[in-house]
Amino acid sequence: MEIKVLMRHGAGIREMARELGCSRNTIRRYLRETAAEQYSPRTARPTKLDPYKGYLLERIEAARPHWIPGVVLLRE
């Protein structure tokens, strides 16, 4: 963002590189880009607990309104 501001004020590529402490090629590359790089959302990966999710939810619901420690569920 700072590079675009310096460019609007008339600073040269060498001057910007010196002031910001980066390569002239980095400045050029940044000025050529029209928008920030967009990343796509990651796909959900299965967890280790997925096979037991139904059982765990069932046990938690059965214990309501009391609380079951995670260690107890782990031992089962």
mmJSON file of the N, C-alpha and C atoms, coordinates in Angstrom:
{"data_MODEL":{"atom_site":{
"group_PDB":["ATOM","ATOM","ATOM","ATOM","ATOM","ATOM","ATOM","ATOM","ATOM","ATOM","ATOM","ATOM","ATOM","ATOM","ATOM","ATOM","ATOM","ATOM","ATOM","ATOM","ATOM","ATOM","ATOM","ATOM","ATOM","ATOM","ATOM","ATOM","ATOM","ATOM","ATOM","ATOM","ATOM","ATOM","ATOM","ATOM","ATOM","ATOM","ATOM","ATOM","ATOM","ATOM","ATOM","ATOM","ATOM","ATOM","ATOM","ATOM","ATOM","ATOM","ATOM","ATOM","ATOM","ATOM","ATOM","ATOM","ATOM","ATOM","ATOM","ATOM","ATOM","ATOM","ATOM","ATOM","ATOM","ATOM","ATOM","ATOM","ATOM","ATOM","ATOM","ATOM","ATOM","ATOM","ATOM","ATOM","ATOM","ATOM","ATOM","ATOM","ATOM","ATOM","ATOM","ATOM","ATOM","ATOM","ATOM","ATOM","ATOM","ATOM","ATOM","ATOM","ATOM","ATOM","ATOM","ATOM","ATOM","ATOM","ATOM","ATOM","ATOM","ATOM","ATOM","ATOM","ATOM","ATOM","ATOM","ATOM","ATOM","ATOM","ATOM","ATOM","ATOM","ATOM","ATOM","ATOM","ATOM","ATOM","ATOM","ATOM","ATOM","ATOM","ATOM","ATOM","ATOM","ATOM","ATOM","ATOM","ATOM","ATOM","ATOM","ATOM","ATOM","ATOM","ATOM","ATOM","ATOM","ATOM","ATOM","ATOM","ATOM","ATOM","ATOM","ATOM","ATOM","ATOM","ATOM","ATOM","ATOM","ATOM","ATOM","ATOM","ATOM","ATOM","ATOM","ATOM","ATOM","ATOM","ATOM","ATOM","ATOM","ATOM","ATOM","ATOM","ATOM","ATOM","ATOM","ATOM","ATOM","ATOM","ATOM","ATOM","ATOM","ATOM","ATOM","ATOM","ATOM","ATOM","ATOM","ATOM","ATOM","ATOM","ATOM","ATOM","ATOM","ATOM","ATOM","ATOM","ATOM","ATOM","ATOM","ATOM","ATOM","ATOM","ATOM","ATOM","ATOM","ATOM","ATOM","ATOM","ATOM","ATOM","ATOM","ATOM","ATOM","ATOM","ATOM","ATOM","ATOM","ATOM","ATOM","ATOM","ATOM","ATOM","ATOM","ATOM","ATOM","ATOM","ATOM","ATOM","ATOM","ATOM","ATOM","ATOM","ATOM","ATOM","ATOM","ATOM"],
"id":[1,2,3,4,5,6,7,8,9,10,11,12,13,14,15,16,17,18,19,20,21,22,23,24,25,26,27,28,29,30,31,32,33,34,35,36,37,38,39,40,41,42,43,44,45,46,47,48,49,50,51,52,53,54,55,56,57,58,59,60,61,62,63,64,65,66,67,68,69,70,71,72,73,74,75,76,77,78,79,80,81,82,83,84,85,86,87,88,89,90,91,92,93,94,95,96,97,98,99,100,101,102,103,104,105,106,107,108,109,110,111,112,113,114,115,116,117,118,119,120,121,122,123,124,125,126,127,128,129,130,131,132,133,134,135,136,137,138,139,140,141,142,143,144,145,146,147,148,149,150,151,152,153,154,155,156,157,158,159,160,161,162,163,164,165,166,167,168,169,170,171,172,173,174,175,176,177,178,179,180,181,182,183,184,185,186,187,188,189,190,191,192,193,194,195,196,197,198,199,200,201,202,203,204,205,206,207,208,209,210,211,212,213,214,215,216,217,218,219,220,221,222,223,224,225,226,227,228],
"type_symbol":["N","C","C","N","C","C","N","C","C","N","C","C","N","C","C","N","C","C","N","C","C","N","C","C","N","C","C","N","C","C","N","C","C","N","C","C","N","C","C","N","C","C","N","C","C","N","C","C","N","C","C","N","C","C","N","C","C","N","C","C","N","C","C","N","C","C","N","C","C","N","C","C","N","C","C","N","C","C","N","C","C","N","C","C","N","C","C","N","C","C","N","C","C","N","C","C","N","C","C","N","C","C","N","C","C","N","C","C","N","C","C","N","C","C","N","C","C","N","C","C","N","C","C","N","C","C","N","C","C","N","C","C","N","C","C","N","C","C","N","C","C","N","C","C","N","C","C","N","C","C","N","C","C","N","C","C","N","C","C","N","C","C","N","C","C","N","C","C","N","C","C","N","C","C","N","C","C","N","C","C","N","C","C","N","C","C","N","C","C","N","C","C","N","C","C","N","C","C","N","C","C","N","C","C","N","C","C","N","C","C","N","C","C","N","C","C","N","C","C","N","C","C","N","C","C","N","C","C"],
"label_atom_id":["N","CA","C","N","CA","C","N","CA","C","N","CA","C","N","CA","C","N","CA","C","N","CA","C","N","CA","C","N","CA","C","N","CA","C","N","CA","C","N","CA","C","N","CA","C","N","CA","C","N","CA","C","N","CA","C","N","CA","C","N","CA","C","N","CA","C","N","CA","C","N","CA","C","N","CA","C","N","CA","C","N","CA","C","N","CA","C","N","CA","C","N","CA","C","N","CA","C","N","CA","C","N","CA","C","N","CA","C","N","CA","C","N","CA","C","N","CA","C","N","CA","C","N","CA","C","N","CA","C","N","CA","C","N","CA","C","N","CA","C","N","CA","C","N","CA","C","N","CA","C","N","CA","C","N","CA","C","N","CA","C","N","CA","C","N","CA","C","N","CA","C","N","CA","C","N","CA","C","N","CA","C","N","CA","C","N","CA","C","N","CA","C","N","CA","C","N","CA","C","N","CA","C","N","CA","C","N","CA","C","N","CA","C","N","CA","C","N","CA","C","N","CA","C","N","CA","C","N","CA","C","N","CA","C","N","CA","C","N","CA","C","N","CA","C","N","CA","C","N","CA","C","N","CA","C","N","CA","C","N","CA","C","N","CA","C"],
"label_alt_id":[null,null,null,null,null,null,null,null,null,null,null,null,null,null,null,null,null,null,null,null,null,null,null,null,null,null,null,null,null,null,null,null,null,null,null,null,null,null,null,null,null,null,null,null,null,null,null,null,null,null,null,null,null,null,null,null,null,null,null,null,null,null,null,null,null,null,null,null,null,null,null,null,null,null,null,null,null,null,null,null,null,null,null,null,null,null,null,null,null,null,null,null,null,null,null,null,null,null,null,null,null,null,null,null,null,null,null,null,null,null,null,null,null,null,null,null,null,null,null,null,null,null,null,null,null,null,null,null,null,null,null,null,null,null,null,null,null,null,null,null,null,null,null,null,null,null,null,null,null,null,null,null,null,null,null,null,null,null,null,null,null,null,null,null,null,null,null,null,null,null,null,null,null,null,null,null,null,null,null,null,null,null,null,null,null,null,null,null,null,null,null,null,null,null,null,null,null,null,null,null,null,null,null,null,null,null,null,null,null,null,null,null,null,null,null,null,null,null,null,null,null,null,null,null,null,null,null,null],
"label_comp_id":["MET","MET","MET","GLU","GLU","GLU","ILE","ILE","ILE","LYS","LYS","LYS","VAL","VAL","VAL","LEU","LEU","LEU","MET","MET","MET","ARG","ARG","ARG","HIS","HIS","HIS","GLY","GLY","GLY","ALA","ALA","ALA","GLY","GLY","GLY","ILE","ILE","ILE","ARG","ARG","ARG","GLU","GLU","GLU","MET","MET","MET","ALA","ALA","ALA","ARG","ARG","ARG","GLU","GLU","GLU","LEU","LEU","LEU","GLY","GLY","GLY","CYS","CYS","CYS","SER","SER","SER","ARG","ARG","ARG","ASN","ASN","ASN","THR","THR","THR","ILE","ILE","ILE","ARG","ARG","ARG","ARG","ARG","ARG","TYR","TYR","TYR","LEU","LEU","LEU","ARG","ARG","ARG","GLU","GLU","GLU","THR","THR","THR","ALA","ALA","ALA","ALA","ALA","ALA","GLU","GLU","GLU","GLN","GLN","GLN","TYR","TYR","TYR","SER","SER","SER","PRO","PRO","PRO","ARG","ARG","ARG","THR","THR","THR","ALA","ALA","ALA","ARG","ARG","ARG","PRO","PRO","PRO","THR","THR","THR","LYS","LYS","LYS","LEU","LEU","LEU","ASP","ASP","ASP","PRO","PRO","PRO","TYR","TYR","TYR","LYS","LYS","LYS","GLY","GLY","GLY","TYR","TYR","TYR","LEU","LEU","LEU","LEU","LEU","LEU","GLU","GLU","GLU","ARG","ARG","ARG","ILE","ILE","ILE","GLU","GLU","GLU","ALA","ALA","ALA","ALA","ALA","ALA","ARG","ARG","ARG","PRO","PRO","PRO","HIS","HIS","HIS","TRP","TRP","TRP","ILE","ILE","ILE","PRO","PRO","PRO","GLY","GLY","GLY","VAL","VAL","VAL","VAL","VAL","VAL","LEU","LEU","LEU","LEU","LEU","LEU","ARG","ARG","ARG","GLU","GLU","GLU"],
"label_asym_id":["A","A","A","A","A","A","A","A","A","A","A","A","A","A","A","A","A","A","A","A","A","A","A","A","A","A","A","A","A","A","A","A","A","A","A","A","A","A","A","A","A","A","A","A","A","A","A","A","A","A","A","A","A","A","A","A","A","A","A","A","A","A","A","A","A","A","A","A","A","A","A","A","A","A","A","A","A","A","A","A","A","A","A","A","A","A","A","A","A","A","A","A","A","A","A","A","A","A","A","A","A","A","A","A","A","A","A","A","A","A","A","A","A","A","A","A","A","A","A","A","A","A","A","A","A","A","A","A","A","A","A","A","A","A","A","A","A","A","A","A","A","A","A","A","A","A","A","A","A","A","A","A","A","A","A","A","A","A","A","A","A","A","A","A","A","A","A","A","A","A","A","A","A","A","A","A","A","A","A","A","A","A","A","A","A","A","A","A","A","A","A","A","A","A","A","A","A","A","A","A","A","A","A","A","A","A","A","A","A","A","A","A","A","A","A","A","A","A","A","A","A","A","A","A","A","A","A","A"],
"label_entity_id":["1","1","1","1","1","1","1","1","1","1","1","1","1","1","1","1","1","1","1","1","1","1","1","1","1","1","1","1","1","1","1","1","1","1","1","1","1","1","1","1","1","1","1","1","1","1","1","1","1","1","1","1","1","1","1","1","1","1","1","1","1","1","1","1","1","1","1","1","1","1","1","1","1","1","1","1","1","1","1","1","1","1","1","1","1","1","1","1","1","1","1","1","1","1","1","1","1","1","1","1","1","1","1","1","1","1","1","1","1","1","1","1","1","1","1","1","1","1","1","1","1","1","1","1","1","1","1","1","1","1","1","1","1","1","1","1","1","1","1","1","1","1","1","1","1","1","1","1","1","1","1","1","1","1","1","1","1","1","1","1","1","1","1","1","1","1","1","1","1","1","1","1","1","1","1","1","1","1","1","1","1","1","1","1","1","1","1","1","1","1","1","1","1","1","1","1","1","1","1","1","1","1","1","1","1","1","1","1","1","1","1","1","1","1","1","1","1","1","1","1","1","1","1","1","1","1","1","1"],
"label_seq_id":[1,1,1,2,2,2,3,3,3,4,4,4,5,5,5,6,6,6,7,7,7,8,8,8,9,9,9,10,10,10,11,11,11,12,12,12,13,13,13,14,14,14,15,15,15,16,16,16,17,17,17,18,18,18,19,19,19,20,20,20,21,21,21,22,22,22,23,23,23,24,24,24,25,25,25,26,26,26,27,27,27,28,28,28,29,29,29,30,30,30,31,31,31,32,32,32,33,33,33,34,34,34,35,35,35,36,36,36,37,37,37,38,38,38,39,39,39,40,40,40,41,41,41,42,42,42,43,43,43,44,44,44,45,45,45,46,46,46,47,47,47,48,48,48,49,49,49,50,50,50,51,51,51,52,52,52,53,53,53,54,54,54,55,55,55,56,56,56,57,57,57,58,58,58,59,59,59,60,60,60,61,61,61,62,62,62,63,63,63,64,64,64,65,65,65,66,66,66,67,67,67,68,68,68,69,69,69,70,70,70,71,71,71,72,72,72,73,73,73,74,74,74,75,75,75,76,76,76],
"pdbx_PDB_ins_code":[null,null,null,null,null,null,null,null,null,null,null,null,null,null,null,null,null,null,null,null,null,null,null,null,null,null,null,null,null,null,null,null,null,null,null,null,null,null,null,null,null,null,null,null,null,null,null,null,null,null,null,null,null,null,null,null,null,null,null,null,null,null,null,null,null,null,null,null,null,null,null,null,null,null,null,null,null,null,null,null,null,null,null,null,null,null,null,null,null,null,null,null,null,null,null,null,null,null,null,null,null,null,null,null,null,null,null,null,null,null,null,null,null,null,null,null,null,null,null,null,null,null,null,null,null,null,null,null,null,null,null,null,null,null,null,null,null,null,null,null,null,null,null,null,null,null,null,null,null,null,null,null,null,null,null,null,null,null,null,null,null,null,null,null,null,null,null,null,null,null,null,null,null,null,null,null,null,null,null,null,null,null,null,null,null,null,null,null,null,null,null,null,null,null,null,null,null,null,null,null,null,null,null,null,null,null,null,null,null,null,null,null,null,null,null,null,null,null,null,null,null,null,null,null,null,null,null,null],
"Cartn_x":[0.818,0.0,0.871,1.921,2.816,3.492,3.729,4.374,3.497,2.204,1.279,1.238,1.285,1.269,2.528,3.681,4.94,4.942,4.353,4.295,3.451,2.332,1.472,2.186,3.106,3.863,5.051,5.218,6.252,7.593,7.657,8.92,9.268,10.555,11.009,11.146,11.311,11.413,12.64,13.777,14.998,14.825,14.24,14.035,13.118,12.033,11.108,11.8,12.589,13.294,14.263,14.983,15.94,15.213,14.13,13.398,12.716,12.165,11.431,12.325,13.538,14.471,14.141,13.646,13.37,13.9,13.839,14.391,13.574,14.252,13.544,12.545,12.928,12.016,10.746,10.871,9.701,8.772,9.35,8.561,7.84,8.565,7.957,6.812,7.054,6.037,4.786,4.981,3.851,3.07,3.771,3.099,2.338,2.811,2.122,0.831,0.783,-0.409,-1.562,-2.726,-3.897,-4.675,-4.69,-5.434,-4.645,-4.997,-4.35,-4.739,-3.836,-4.077,-5.197,-6.15,-7.287,-7.073,-7.324,-7.195,-8.581,-8.717,-10.001,-10.119,-11.335,-11.493,-11.022,-10.464,-9.961,-11.11,-10.885,-11.885,-11.724,-12.837,-12.809,-12.23,-11.286,-10.69,-11.312,-11.433,-12.003,-11.061,-11.649,-10.859,-10.806,-9.964,-9.848,-11.103,-11.859,-13.063,-14.309,-14.235,-15.414,-16.091,-15.347,-16.031,-16.81,-16.435,-17.053,-18.0,-18.182,-18.955,-20.387,-21.033,-22.408,-22.507,-21.603,-21.605,-21.353,-20.38,-20.046,-21.21,-21.852,-23.002,-24.142,-24.332,-25.366,-25.097,-23.832,-23.451,-23.612,-23.234,-23.346,-24.812,-25.666,-27.096,-27.706,-27.277,-27.815,-27.425,-26.309,-25.814,-26.409,-27.134,-27.698,-28.545,-28.594,-27.941,-26.566,-26.056,-24.743,-23.653,-22.445,-21.288,-20.468,-20.009,-19.148,-17.746,-16.747,-15.371,-14.906,-14.054,-13.52,-12.735,-12.09,-11.306,-12.215,-13.41,-14.363,-14.785,-15.069,-15.451,-14.298,-13.079,-11.91,-11.745,-11.968,-11.823,-12.867,-14.034,-15.09,-14.702],
"Cartn_y":[-1.179,0.0,1.255,1.22,2.365,2.655,1.614,1.779,2.621,2.336,3.091,4.565,4.833,6.221,6.946,6.284,6.898,7.164,6.253,6.412,7.633,7.826,8.986,10.303,10.258,11.46,11.686,10.804,11.011,10.373,9.483,8.823,7.803,7.663,6.686,5.304,4.301,2.922,2.738,3.284,3.165,3.823,4.996,5.737,4.954,4.39,3.603,2.37,1.695,0.49,0.816,1.909,2.324,2.661,3.417,3.865,2.705,1.76,0.649,-0.548,-0.54,-1.628,-2.918,-2.816,-4.029,-3.855,-4.908,-4.938,-4.074,-3.559,-2.798,-3.692,-4.965,-5.902,-6.117,-6.116,-6.254,-5.059,-3.874,-2.658,-2.74,-3.138,-3.256,-4.269,-5.422,-6.475,-5.971,-5.263,-4.743,-3.71,-2.875,-1.856,-2.47,-3.601,-4.269,-4.942,-5.397,-6.08,-5.091,-5.552,-4.674,-4.846,-6.04,-6.285,-7.26,-7.316,-8.251,-9.676,-10.597,-11.994,-12.555,-13.227,-13.802,-15.303,-15.792,-17.211,-17.832,-19.04,-19.72,-20.385,-20.566,-21.195,-22.648,-23.085,-24.457,-25.449,-26.636,-27.686,-28.304,-28.686,-29.263,-30.673,-30.945,-32.277,-33.031,-34.347,-35.113,-35.1,-35.095,-35.114,-36.53,-36.734,-38.053,-38.424,-37.431,-37.695,-37.92,-37.68,-37.838,-39.203,-40.318,-41.61,-41.744,-40.999,-41.114,-39.964,-39.068,-37.855,-38.151,-39.074,-39.433,-39.951,-40.853,-41.425,-40.351,-39.485,-38.442,-37.478,-37.074,-36.176,-36.846,-38.137,-38.917,-38.961,-39.224,-39.301,-37.949,-36.886,-35.551,-35.189,-35.513,-35.24,-36.065,-37.321,-38.201,-37.709,-37.05,-36.603,-35.26,-34.592,-33.281,-33.385,-32.478,-31.181,-31.265,-32.481,-32.634,-32.605,-32.443,-32.307,-33.587,-34.081,-35.266,-34.796,-35.137,-34.761,-35.465,-34.808,-35.384,-36.656,-36.767,-37.958,-39.176,-38.987,-40.094,-40.554,-39.616,-39.974,-40.654,-40.231,-40.832,-42.287,-42.56,-43.941,-44.873,-44.334,-45.178,-45.535],
"Cartn_z":[0.0,0.0,0.0,0.774,0.877,-0.466,-1.245,-2.551,-3.469,-3.478,-4.336,-3.924,-2.63,-2.14,-2.588,-2.441,-2.865,-4.367,-5.127,-6.583,-6.949,-6.231,-6.488,-6.185,-5.231,-4.869,-5.8,-6.785,-7.783,-7.478,-6.502,-6.171,-7.251,-7.543,-8.517,-7.888,-8.742,-8.268,-7.392,-7.807,-6.994,-5.631,-5.64,-4.39,-3.438,-3.99,-3.162,-2.604,-3.449,-3.012,-1.883,-2.015,-0.989,0.314,0.206,1.389,2.123,1.357,1.966,2.28,1.759,2.044,1.327,0.106,-0.671,-2.095,-2.853,-4.202,-5.172,-6.204,-7.238,-7.961,-8.135,-8.804,-7.984,-6.675,-5.811,-5.993,-6.072,-6.288,-7.628,-8.672,-10.009,-10.0,-9.383,-9.338,-8.616,-7.519,-6.758,-7.572,-8.313,-9.119,-10.296,-10.814,-11.916,-11.469,-10.221,-9.719,-9.639,-10.074,-10.028,-8.728,-8.189,-6.946,-6.082,-4.822,-3.905,-4.275,-4.024,-4.348,-3.473,-4.106,-3.388,-3.218,-2.025,-1.74,-1.643,-2.167,-2.068,-0.696,-0.198,1.114,1.078,2.171,2.238,2.379,1.857,2.018,3.4,3.986,5.331,5.271,6.164,6.231,7.393,7.266,8.376,9.585,10.778,11.998,12.552,13.542,14.159,14.935,15.375,16.166,15.317,14.018,13.166,13.289,13.335,13.475,14.79,15.811,17.136,17.447,16.515,16.764,17.215,16.536,16.892,18.314,18.676,20.026,21.077,20.831,21.798,22.01,20.931,21.059,21.813,21.553,22.245,23.747,24.12,25.542,26.23,25.55,26.137,26.355,25.387,25.528,26.653,26.797,27.839,29.232,29.367,30.669,31.089,30.231,30.586,31.817,32.689,32.761,33.394,33.662,34.295,33.238,33.705,32.829,32.874,31.717,31.641,31.294,32.114,31.779,30.503,29.749,28.52,28.766,29.933,30.267,30.36,30.914,31.034,29.651,28.771,27.405,26.676,26.939,26.306,26.733,28.019,28.524,27.943,27.611,27.04,25.632],
"occupancy":[1.0,1.0,1.0,1.0,1.0,1.0,1.0,1.0,1.0,1.0,1.0,1.0,1.0,1.0,1.0,1.0,1.0,1.0,1.0,1.0,1.0,1.0,1.0,1.0,1.0,1.0,1.0,1.0,1.0,1.0,1.0,1.0,1.0,1.0,1.0,1.0,1.0,1.0,1.0,1.0,1.0,1.0,1.0,1.0,1.0,1.0,1.0,1.0,1.0,1.0,1.0,1.0,1.0,1.0,1.0,1.0,1.0,1.0,1.0,1.0,1.0,1.0,1.0,1.0,1.0,1.0,1.0,1.0,1.0,1.0,1.0,1.0,1.0,1.0,1.0,1.0,1.0,1.0,1.0,1.0,1.0,1.0,1.0,1.0,1.0,1.0,1.0,1.0,1.0,1.0,1.0,1.0,1.0,1.0,1.0,1.0,1.0,1.0,1.0,1.0,1.0,1.0,1.0,1.0,1.0,1.0,1.0,1.0,1.0,1.0,1.0,1.0,1.0,1.0,1.0,1.0,1.0,1.0,1.0,1.0,1.0,1.0,1.0,1.0,1.0,1.0,1.0,1.0,1.0,1.0,1.0,1.0,1.0,1.0,1.0,1.0,1.0,1.0,1.0,1.0,1.0,1.0,1.0,1.0,1.0,1.0,1.0,1.0,1.0,1.0,1.0,1.0,1.0,1.0,1.0,1.0,1.0,1.0,1.0,1.0,1.0,1.0,1.0,1.0,1.0,1.0,1.0,1.0,1.0,1.0,1.0,1.0,1.0,1.0,1.0,1.0,1.0,1.0,1.0,1.0,1.0,1.0,1.0,1.0,1.0,1.0,1.0,1.0,1.0,1.0,1.0,1.0,1.0,1.0,1.0,1.0,1.0,1.0,1.0,1.0,1.0,1.0,1.0,1.0,1.0,1.0,1.0,1.0,1.0,1.0,1.0,1.0,1.0,1.0,1.0,1.0,1.0,1.0,1.0,1.0,1.0,1.0,1.0,1.0,1.0,1.0,1.0,1.0],
"B_iso_or_equiv":[0.0,0.0,0.0,0.0,0.0,0.0,0.0,0.0,0.0,0.0,0.0,0.0,0.0,0.0,0.0,0.0,0.0,0.0,0.0,0.0,0.0,0.0,0.0,0.0,0.0,0.0,0.0,0.0,0.0,0.0,0.0,0.0,0.0,0.0,0.0,0.0,0.0,0.0,0.0,0.0,0.0,0.0,0.0,0.0,0.0,0.0,0.0,0.0,0.0,0.0,0.0,0.0,0.0,0.0,0.0,0.0,0.0,0.0,0.0,0.0,0.0,0.0,0.0,0.0,0.0,0.0,0.0,0.0,0.0,0.0,0.0,0.0,0.0,0.0,0.0,0.0,0.0,0.0,0.0,0.0,0.0,0.0,0.0,0.0,0.0,0.0,0.0,0.0,0.0,0.0,0.0,0.0,0.0,0.0,0.0,0.0,0.0,0.0,0.0,0.0,0.0,0.0,0.0,0.0,0.0,0.0,0.0,0.0,0.0,0.0,0.0,0.0,0.0,0.0,0.0,0.0,0.0,0.0,0.0,0.0,0.0,0.0,0.0,0.0,0.0,0.0,0.0,0.0,0.0,0.0,0.0,0.0,0.0,0.0,0.0,0.0,0.0,0.0,0.0,0.0,0.0,0.0,0.0,0.0,0.0,0.0,0.0,0.0,0.0,0.0,0.0,0.0,0.0,0.0,0.0,0.0,0.0,0.0,0.0,0.0,0.0,0.0,0.0,0.0,0.0,0.0,0.0,0.0,0.0,0.0,0.0,0.0,0.0,0.0,0.0,0.0,0.0,0.0,0.0,0.0,0.0,0.0,0.0,0.0,0.0,0.0,0.0,0.0,0.0,0.0,0.0,0.0,0.0,0.0,0.0,0.0,0.0,0.0,0.0,0.0,0.0,0.0,0.0,0.0,0.0,0.0,0.0,0.0,0.0,0.0,0.0,0.0,0.0,0.0,0.0,0.0,0.0,0.0,0.0,0.0,0.0,0.0,0.0,0.0,0.0,0.0,0.0,0.0],
"pdbx_formal_charge":[null,null,null,null,null,null,null,null,null,null,null,null,null,null,null,null,null,null,null,null,null,null,null,null,null,null,null,null,null,null,null,null,null,null,null,null,null,null,null,null,null,null,null,null,null,null,null,null,null,null,null,null,null,null,null,null,null,null,null,null,null,null,null,null,null,null,null,null,null,null,null,null,null,null,null,null,null,null,null,null,null,null,null,null,null,null,null,null,null,null,null,null,null,null,null,null,null,null,null,null,null,null,null,null,null,null,null,null,null,null,null,null,null,null,null,null,null,null,null,null,null,null,null,null,null,null,null,null,null,null,null,null,null,null,null,null,null,null,null,null,null,null,null,null,null,null,null,null,null,null,null,null,null,null,null,null,null,null,null,null,null,null,null,null,null,null,null,null,null,null,null,null,null,null,null,null,null,null,null,null,null,null,null,null,null,null,null,null,null,null,null,null,null,null,null,null,null,null,null,null,null,null,null,null,null,null,null,null,null,null,null,null,null,null,null,null,null,null,null,null,null,null,null,null,null,null,null,null],
"auth_seq_id":[1,1,1,2,2,2,3,3,3,4,4,4,5,5,5,6,6,6,7,7,7,8,8,8,9,9,9,10,10,10,11,11,11,12,12,12,13,13,13,14,14,14,15,15,15,16,16,16,17,17,17,18,18,18,19,19,19,20,20,20,21,21,21,22,22,22,23,23,23,24,24,24,25,25,25,26,26,26,27,27,27,28,28,28,29,29,29,30,30,30,31,31,31,32,32,32,33,33,33,34,34,34,35,35,35,36,36,36,37,37,37,38,38,38,39,39,39,40,40,40,41,41,41,42,42,42,43,43,43,44,44,44,45,45,45,46,46,46,47,47,47,48,48,48,49,49,49,50,50,50,51,51,51,52,52,52,53,53,53,54,54,54,55,55,55,56,56,56,57,57,57,58,58,58,59,59,59,60,60,60,61,61,61,62,62,62,63,63,63,64,64,64,65,65,65,66,66,66,67,67,67,68,68,68,69,69,69,70,70,70,71,71,71,72,72,72,73,73,73,74,74,74,75,75,75,76,76,76],
"auth_comp_id":["MET","MET","MET","GLU","GLU","GLU","ILE","ILE","ILE","LYS","LYS","LYS","VAL","VAL","VAL","LEU","LEU","LEU","MET","MET","MET","ARG","ARG","ARG","HIS","HIS","HIS","GLY","GLY","GLY","ALA","ALA","ALA","GLY","GLY","GLY","ILE","ILE","ILE","ARG","ARG","ARG","GLU","GLU","GLU","MET","MET","MET","ALA","ALA","ALA","ARG","ARG","ARG","GLU","GLU","GLU","LEU","LEU","LEU","GLY","GLY","GLY","CYS","CYS","CYS","SER","SER","SER","ARG","ARG","ARG","ASN","ASN","ASN","THR","THR","THR","ILE","ILE","ILE","ARG","ARG","ARG","ARG","ARG","ARG","TYR","TYR","TYR","LEU","LEU","LEU","ARG","ARG","ARG","GLU","GLU","GLU","THR","THR","THR","ALA","ALA","ALA","ALA","ALA","ALA","GLU","GLU","GLU","GLN","GLN","GLN","TYR","TYR","TYR","SER","SER","SER","PRO","PRO","PRO","ARG","ARG","ARG","THR","THR","THR","ALA","ALA","ALA","ARG","ARG","ARG","PRO","PRO","PRO","THR","THR","THR","LYS","LYS","LYS","LEU","LEU","LEU","ASP","ASP","ASP","PRO","PRO","PRO","TYR","TYR","TYR","LYS","LYS","LYS","GLY","GLY","GLY","TYR","TYR","TYR","LEU","LEU","LEU","LEU","LEU","LEU","GLU","GLU","GLU","ARG","ARG","ARG","ILE","ILE","ILE","GLU","GLU","GLU","ALA","ALA","ALA","ALA","ALA","ALA","ARG","ARG","ARG","PRO","PRO","PRO","HIS","HIS","HIS","TRP","TRP","TRP","ILE","ILE","ILE","PRO","PRO","PRO","GLY","GLY","GLY","VAL","VAL","VAL","VAL","VAL","VAL","LEU","LEU","LEU","LEU","LEU","LEU","ARG","ARG","ARG","GLU","GLU","GLU"],
"auth_asym_id":["A","A","A","A","A","A","A","A","A","A","A","A","A","A","A","A","A","A","A","A","A","A","A","A","A","A","A","A","A","A","A","A","A","A","A","A","A","A","A","A","A","A","A","A","A","A","A","A","A","A","A","A","A","A","A","A","A","A","A","A","A","A","A","A","A","A","A","A","A","A","A","A","A","A","A","A","A","A","A","A","A","A","A","A","A","A","A","A","A","A","A","A","A","A","A","A","A","A","A","A","A","A","A","A","A","A","A","A","A","A","A","A","A","A","A","A","A","A","A","A","A","A","A","A","A","A","A","A","A","A","A","A","A","A","A","A","A","A","A","A","A","A","A","A","A","A","A","A","A","A","A","A","A","A","A","A","A","A","A","A","A","A","A","A","A","A","A","A","A","A","A","A","A","A","A","A","A","A","A","A","A","A","A","A","A","A","A","A","A","A","A","A","A","A","A","A","A","A","A","A","A","A","A","A","A","A","A","A","A","A","A","A","A","A","A","A","A","A","A","A","A","A","A","A","A","A","A","A"],
"auth_atom_id":["N","CA","C","N","CA","C","N","CA","C","N","CA","C","N","CA","C","N","CA","C","N","CA","C","N","CA","C","N","CA","C","N","CA","C","N","CA","C","N","CA","C","N","CA","C","N","CA","C","N","CA","C","N","CA","C","N","CA","C","N","CA","C","N","CA","C","N","CA","C","N","CA","C","N","CA","C","N","CA","C","N","CA","C","N","CA","C","N","CA","C","N","CA","C","N","CA","C","N","CA","C","N","CA","C","N","CA","C","N","CA","C","N","CA","C","N","CA","C","N","CA","C","N","CA","C","N","CA","C","N","CA","C","N","CA","C","N","CA","C","N","CA","C","N","CA","C","N","CA","C","N","CA","C","N","CA","C","N","CA","C","N","CA","C","N","CA","C","N","CA","C","N","CA","C","N","CA","C","N","CA","C","N","CA","C","N","CA","C","N","CA","C","N","CA","C","N","CA","C","N","CA","C","N","CA","C","N","CA","C","N","CA","C","N","CA","C","N","CA","C","N","CA","C","N","CA","C","N","CA","C","N","CA","C","N","CA","C","N","CA","C","N","CA","C","N","CA","C","N","CA","C","N","CA","C","N","CA","C","N","CA","C","N","CA","C"],
"pdbx_PDB_model_num":[1,1,1,1,1,1,1,1,1,1,1,1,1,1,1,1,1,1,1,1,1,1,1,1,1,1,1,1,1,1,1,1,1,1,1,1,1,1,1,1,1,1,1,1,1,1,1,1,1,1,1,1,1,1,1,1,1,1,1,1,1,1,1,1,1,1,1,1,1,1,1,1,1,1,1,1,1,1,1,1,1,1,1,1,1,1,1,1,1,1,1,1,1,1,1,1,1,1,1,1,1,1,1,1,1,1,1,1,1,1,1,1,1,1,1,1,1,1,1,1,1,1,1,1,1,1,1,1,1,1,1,1,1,1,1,1,1,1,1,1,1,1,1,1,1,1,1,1,1,1,1,1,1,1,1,1,1,1,1,1,1,1,1,1,1,1,1,1,1,1,1,1,1,1,1,1,1,1,1,1,1,1,1,1,1,1,1,1,1,1,1,1,1,1,1,1,1,1,1,1,1,1,1,1,1,1,1,1,1,1,1,1,1,1,1,1,1,1,1,1,1,1,1,1,1,1,1,1]
}}}
